[in-house]
Amino acid sequence: MRLHPVWLLLMLCLSAPVAAQERSAVIGARAMLQYWSDPLEALGTLHAEESVTLSATVTDIVVELNFQDGEMVEAGQLLIRLQDAEEQAQLRAAQATRDERRSTVSRLSQLQDRNLAARADVEDSQARLRQVEAEIQGLEARLTNYQLRAPFAGRVGFRDISVGSLVTPGTELVTLDKLDMMKLDFSVPEVYLAILQPGLPLAARSVAFPDETFDGEVASIGSRVDPVSRSVMVRAELANPDLRLRPGMLMEVVLQRSPRDTVVVPESVLVPSGDRQFVMVIDEADDNRLERRQVSVGERRTGQVEILEGLGAGELAVSHGLQRAQEGDKVRLLGITDDDTTIRELLEANRSEGDT
């Protein structure tokens, strides 16, 4: 059986004759305070923060289109105008009648001031003026049905109509979505209901962007538990500044429950004994003397473990070389592994020093 080169180096460095070195050689790992959470996975579907399908409310012909496929539009922007010539003519006629009745009211009021007109005639003319003003307001309200404007800023969908198309009430003309913030809906088993709360962080991924993670947080929790699936709906919010996420996308959700700062060490520092776990702590203040200490472990990740009790952040523990080291021994520290320093680099560096 052939050994990996790293293990060969490790055996050469850690198994040197005791006569040649008074202390056992070890490699250490420092306990680090890190941000951890217990992941809860789910599948969710994206929805736009605001979404609407604009449709016709009257029967008439399209005379103006002011958007292109997928265009960004502003709130209040005119998108579609229908033929409204008849209604415009009725409005102009009503406005002319209003002007005439205003003149009549003004003339009768002047005559009444000189006791040349009856008060009843003045009041009748004022009533007729209010009547035509109400008619104008009604016509203006009806005219808004012939102009479809964007209710909010967003991106329009495909344009499936053309100028000259006849539309009827209920005809879907164009979709509009506000995409700078997305809603992500997913279900969570009811057993986790106690830990769900607004503001809980999460990360979401999509097969469309496999190398990217979209961060968000829980916005609200459903008010009911599904009696069939025994799950509760959760709605989260994801920022979408680049507008790459689209409504309807399937997202893999990792909910970061119980977020906390905790002490983390490599799994290689653990020394199991029955159902208990120990570590060999290197007392740097006492000339690298070893202390065997029982620890309580929590969650595990790939190659890492959470320490709940028994080891503090910043303390140094033996990760390799425990075969020859005993509690109370003073050891020779070959180096400390971290994100920037691998075991292989430490072993090769110490082997080079030994050759010289």
C-alpha positions as CSV (number, residue, x, y, z in Angstrom):
1,M,0.0,0.0,0.0
2,R,1.4,3.4,-1.1
3,L,1.1,6.3,1.3
4,H,0.2,9.8,0.2
5,P,3.3,12.1,0.1
6,V,1.8,14.4,2.8
7,W,1.5,11.4,5.2
8,L,5.1,10.3,4.4
9,L,6.3,13.8,5.4
10,L,4.2,13.7,8.5
11,M,5.7,10.4,9.6
12,L,9.2,11.5,8.9
13,C,8.8,14.7,10.9
14,L,6.7,13.4,13.8
15,S,8.5,10.0,14.2
16,A,12.1,11.3,14.5
17,P,14.1,9.4,17.1
18,V,13.6,10.7,20.6
19,A,17.4,10.8,21.0
20,A,17.7,13.3,18.3
21,Q,15.0,15.5,19.7
22,E,14.0,15.8,23.3
23,R,10.4,16.8,22.6
24,S,7.7,15.3,20.4
25,A,6.9,17.2,17.3
26,V,3.3,18.3,16.8
27,I,1.3,20.5,14.6
28,G,-1.3,22.8,16.2
29,A,-4.6,24.4,15.3
30,R,-5.9,27.5,16.9
31,A,-9.6,27.7,18.1
32,M,-11.3,30.5,16.2
33,L,-14.4,32.4,17.0
34,Q,-16.6,32.2,13.9
35,Y,-20.2,33.0,12.8
36,W,-22.2,29.8,12.5
37,S,-25.8,28.8,12.1
38,D,-27.8,25.5,11.8
39,P,-28.8,25.2,8.1
40,L,-32.4,24.3,7.2
41,E,-32.9,23.5,3.5
42,A,-36.0,24.1,1.4
43,L,-37.2,24.8,-2.2
44,G,-38.9,28.0,-3.0
45,T,-40.4,30.0,-5.9
46,L,-39.7,33.6,-6.7
47,H,-42.3,36.3,-7.2
48,A,-41.9,39.9,-8.1
49,E,-42.3,42.5,-5.3
50,E,-45.1,44.0,-7.4
51,S,-46.7,42.3,-10.4
52,V,-49.7,43.1,-12.5
53,T,-51.3,42.2,-15.9
54,L,-52.8,45.3,-17.5
55,S,-56.0,44.6,-19.3
56,A,-58.7,46.5,-21.2
57,T,-61.9,47.7,-19.5
58,V,-63.6,48.9,-22.7
59,T,-64.1,47.8,-26.2
60,D,-62.1,49.8,-28.8
61,I,-59.1,49.9,-31.1
62,V,-55.5,50.4,-30.1
63,V,-54.1,53.6,-31.6
64,E,-50.9,54.0,-29.7
65,L,-48.2,51.7,-28.1
66,N,-45.4,53.4,-26.2
67,F,-43.2,50.4,-25.0
68,Q,-41.0,47.6,-26.4
69,D,-40.5,44.1,-25.2
70,G,-38.8,43.9,-21.8
71,E,-38.4,47.7,-21.5
72,M,-38.1,49.4,-18.2
73,V,-40.9,52.0,-17.6
74,E,-41.6,54.6,-15.1
75,A,-44.6,54.9,-12.8
76,G,-47.4,56.8,-14.6
77,Q,-45.9,56.3,-18.0
78,L,-48.5,56.0,-20.8
79,L,-48.2,52.5,-22.3
80,I,-51.3,52.0,-24.4
81,R,-53.9,54.4,-25.7
82,L,-57.2,53.3,-27.2
83,Q,-59.4,55.1,-29.7
84,D,-61.3,57.8,-27.6
85,A,-62.4,60.3,-30.3
86,E,-66.1,60.0,-29.4
87,E,-65.4,60.5,-25.7
88,Q,-63.2,63.4,-26.4
89,A,-65.9,65.0,-28.5
90,Q,-68.4,64.5,-25.7
91,L,-66.0,66.1,-23.3
92,R,-65.5,69.1,-25.4
93,A,-69.3,69.5,-25.8
94,A,-69.7,69.3,-22.0
95,Q,-66.9,71.8,-21.5
96,A,-68.6,74.2,-23.9
97,T,-71.9,73.8,-22.0
98,R,-70.1,74.5,-18.7
99,D,-68.7,77.7,-20.1
100,E,-72.1,78.8,-21.2
101,R,-73.7,78.1,-17.8
102,R,-70.9,79.8,-16.0
103,S,-71.7,82.9,-18.0
104,T,-75.4,82.5,-17.2
105,V,-74.7,82.2,-13.5
106,S,-72.4,85.3,-13.5
107,R,-75.0,87.4,-15.4
108,L,-78.0,86.4,-13.2
109,S,-75.9,87.0,-10.1
110,Q,-75.2,90.6,-11.3
111,L,-78.9,91.1,-12.0
112,Q,-79.9,89.8,-8.6
113,D,-77.5,92.3,-7.0
114,R,-79.5,95.0,-8.7
115,N,-82.8,93.3,-7.8
116,L,-83.5,92.6,-11.5
117,A,-83.5,88.8,-11.2
118,A,-85.2,86.3,-9.0
119,R,-83.1,84.4,-6.5
120,A,-84.7,81.2,-7.7
121,D,-83.4,81.8,-11.2
122,V,-79.9,82.2,-9.9
123,E,-80.1,79.0,-7.8
124,D,-81.5,77.1,-10.8
125,S,-78.6,78.3,-13.0
126,Q,-76.0,77.3,-10.3
127,A,-77.6,73.8,-10.1
128,R,-77.4,73.3,-13.9
129,L,-73.7,74.4,-13.7
130,R,-73.0,71.8,-11.0
131,Q,-74.7,69.2,-13.1
132,V,-72.6,69.8,-16.2
133,E,-69.4,69.9,-14.1
134,A,-70.3,66.5,-12.7
135,E,-70.8,65.2,-16.3
136,I,-67.3,66.5,-17.2
137,Q,-65.8,64.7,-14.2
138,G,-67.6,61.5,-15.3
139,L,-66.3,61.9,-18.9
140,E,-62.8,62.5,-17.7
141,A,-63.0,59.4,-15.5
142,R,-64.2,57.3,-18.5
143,L,-61.3,58.6,-20.6
144,T,-58.8,57.1,-18.2
145,N,-60.1,53.7,-19.3
146,Y,-58.7,54.4,-22.8
147,Q,-55.2,55.2,-21.4
148,L,-53.3,52.4,-19.7
149,R,-50.5,53.8,-17.6
150,A,-47.8,52.0,-15.5
151,P,-49.1,51.9,-11.9
152,F,-45.4,51.5,-10.7
153,A,-41.9,51.5,-12.1
154,G,-40.8,48.1,-13.5
155,R,-40.2,45.9,-16.5
156,V,-42.9,45.2,-19.1
157,G,-43.2,41.8,-20.7
158,F,-43.8,40.8,-24.4
159,R,-45.9,43.1,-26.6
160,D,-48.5,40.7,-28.1
161,I,-50.7,43.4,-29.6
162,S,-50.3,45.9,-32.4
163,V,-51.8,49.3,-33.4
164,G,-55.2,48.6,-34.9
165,S,-56.0,45.6,-32.7
166,L,-59.6,45.5,-31.4
167,V,-59.6,44.8,-27.6
168,T,-62.5,44.0,-25.3
169,P,-62.9,44.1,-21.6
170,G,-60.7,41.6,-19.9
171,T,-58.2,41.3,-22.8
172,E,-54.7,41.0,-21.3
173,L,-52.5,43.6,-22.9
174,V,-49.1,43.6,-21.1
175,T,-47.5,42.4,-17.9
176,L,-45.5,44.6,-15.6
177,D,-43.2,43.4,-12.8
178,K,-41.2,45.3,-10.2
179,L,-38.0,43.3,-10.0
180,D,-35.5,45.3,-7.8
181,M,-36.8,43.3,-4.8
182,M,-38.0,39.7,-5.0
183,K,-40.3,37.7,-2.8
184,L,-39.3,34.1,-2.2
185,D,-42.0,31.7,-0.9
186,F,-41.1,28.3,0.5
187,S,-42.6,25.9,3.0
188,V,-41.0,24.7,6.3
189,P,-42.0,21.8,8.5
190,E,-44.1,22.9,11.4
191,V,-41.5,21.5,13.9
192,Y,-39.4,24.5,13.1
193,L,-42.2,27.0,13.7
194,A,-40.7,28.1,17.1
195,I,-37.4,29.3,15.6
196,L,-39.0,31.1,12.6
197,Q,-39.1,34.9,12.9
198,P,-38.8,37.9,10.6
199,G,-35.3,38.9,10.0
200,L,-33.8,35.4,10.0
201,P,-31.0,35.3,7.4
202,L,-31.0,32.9,4.5
203,A,-29.1,32.1,1.3
204,A,-30.6,31.1,-2.0
205,R,-29.2,29.5,-5.1
206,S,-30.5,28.9,-8.6
207,V,-29.4,26.5,-11.3
208,A,-29.3,29.5,-13.6
209,F,-26.5,31.0,-11.6
210,P,-24.7,28.0,-10.0
211,D,-21.7,29.9,-8.7
212,E,-23.6,32.7,-7.0
213,T,-25.5,33.0,-3.7
214,F,-28.3,35.5,-3.2
215,D,-28.7,36.6,0.4
216,G,-31.9,37.6,2.0
217,E,-34.0,37.4,5.1
218,V,-37.4,36.2,6.3
219,A,-40.0,38.9,5.9
220,S,-43.1,37.1,7.2
221,I,-44.5,33.7,8.3
222,G,-47.8,32.3,7.2
223,S,-50.7,32.4,9.6
224,R,-51.7,28.8,9.0
225,V,-50.2,25.3,9.0
226,D,-51.2,23.1,6.1
227,P,-53.0,20.1,7.7
228,V,-51.9,17.8,4.9
229,S,-48.2,18.5,4.6
230,R,-47.8,19.8,8.2
231,S,-45.8,22.7,6.9
232,V,-46.0,26.5,7.1
233,M,-45.4,29.0,4.3
234,V,-42.6,31.4,4.7
235,R,-42.0,34.6,2.6
236,A,-38.5,36.0,2.3
237,E,-37.1,39.1,0.5
238,L,-34.1,39.0,-1.8
239,A,-32.4,42.1,-3.2
240,N,-32.2,42.0,-7.0
241,P,-30.2,45.1,-8.0
242,D,-29.0,43.6,-11.3
243,L,-32.5,42.4,-12.2
244,R,-31.2,38.9,-13.0
245,L,-33.7,37.0,-10.9
246,R,-37.1,36.5,-12.5
247,P,-40.5,35.6,-11.2
248,G,-41.2,31.9,-11.3
249,M,-37.6,30.7,-10.8
250,L,-37.0,27.7,-8.5
251,M,-34.6,28.5,-5.7
252,E,-32.7,26.3,-3.3
253,V,-33.0,27.9,0.1
254,V,-30.7,27.5,3.1
255,L,-32.3,29.1,6.1
256,Q,-29.7,30.2,8.7
257,R,-31.5,29.2,11.9
258,S,-29.9,29.9,15.3
259,P,-27.2,32.3,14.0
260,R,-24.4,32.7,16.6
261,D,-20.7,33.4,17.1
262,T,-19.1,30.1,18.3
263,V,-15.7,28.5,18.8
264,V,-14.6,26.3,15.9
265,V,-11.7,23.9,15.6
266,P,-10.6,21.3,13.0
267,E,-12.1,17.8,13.6
268,S,-8.5,16.5,13.7
269,V,-8.0,18.0,17.2
270,L,-10.6,15.7,18.8
271,V,-9.6,12.7,20.8
272,P,-12.6,10.4,21.3
273,S,-12.8,8.3,24.4
274,G,-16.1,6.3,24.7
275,D,-18.9,8.8,24.4
276,R,-16.7,11.7,25.4
277,Q,-14.4,14.0,23.4
278,F,-11.0,15.4,24.5
279,V,-8.4,17.8,23.1
280,M,-4.7,18.2,23.8
281,V,-4.3,21.9,24.6
282,I,-0.9,23.4,24.1
283,D,-0.1,25.8,27.0
284,E,2.0,28.4,25.3
285,A,2.6,30.2,28.5
286,D,4.1,27.1,30.1
287,D,6.7,26.3,27.4
288,N,4.2,24.4,25.2
289,R,3.1,21.9,27.9
290,L,0.2,19.6,27.0
291,E,-3.1,19.6,28.9
292,R,-5.7,17.0,28.2
293,R,-9.1,18.7,28.4
294,Q,-12.6,17.4,27.9
295,V,-14.8,19.4,25.6
296,S,-18.5,19.5,24.6
297,V,-19.1,19.6,20.9
298,G,-22.0,21.0,18.9
299,E,-22.7,21.1,15.2
300,R,-20.2,19.7,12.7
301,R,-19.2,20.9,9.2
302,T,-16.8,19.3,6.7
303,G,-13.6,19.1,8.6
304,Q,-14.7,21.5,11.3
305,V,-16.5,21.1,14.6
306,E,-18.2,23.5,17.0
307,I,-16.9,23.6,20.6
308,L,-19.6,24.4,23.2
309,E,-17.5,24.1,26.3
310,G,-14.0,23.3,27.4
311,L,-12.0,25.4,24.9
312,G,-11.8,29.1,24.4
313,A,-11.2,31.2,21.3
314,G,-7.5,31.7,20.7
315,E,-6.3,28.6,22.5
316,L,-4.0,26.2,20.7
317,A,-4.7,22.5,20.4
318,V,-2.8,19.6,18.8
319,S,-4.2,18.6,15.4
320,H,-1.4,16.1,14.4
321,G,1.3,14.2,16.3
322,L,-0.8,12.9,19.2
323,Q,0.7,9.4,18.9
324,R,3.8,10.3,20.8
325,A,2.6,13.2,22.9
326,Q,1.2,12.6,26.4
327,E,-0.5,14.9,28.9
328,G,2.1,17.0,30.7
329,D,4.8,16.6,28.0
330,K,6.4,19.7,26.5
331,V,6.2,19.5,22.7
332,R,8.0,21.0,19.8
333,L,5.5,23.0,17.7
334,L,6.3,22.5,14.0
335,G,3.7,25.1,13.1
336,I,0.0,26.1,13.1
337,T,-2.4,25.3,10.3
338,D,-4.9,27.9,9.1
339,D,-6.6,29.0,5.9
340,D,-3.3,30.2,4.5
341,T,-1.0,27.4,5.7
342,T,-1.4,23.7,5.0
343,I,0.1,20.7,6.7
344,R,2.2,19.9,3.6
345,E,3.7,23.4,3.7
346,L,4.6,23.1,7.4
347,L,6.1,19.6,6.9
348,E,8.2,20.6,3.9
349,A,9.4,23.7,5.7
350,N,10.5,21.7,8.7
351,R,12.1,19.0,6.6
352,S,14.1,21.6,4.8
353,E,15.3,23.1,8.1
354,G,16.3,19.6,9.2
355,D,18.3,19.0,6.0
356,T,20.3,22.2,6.5
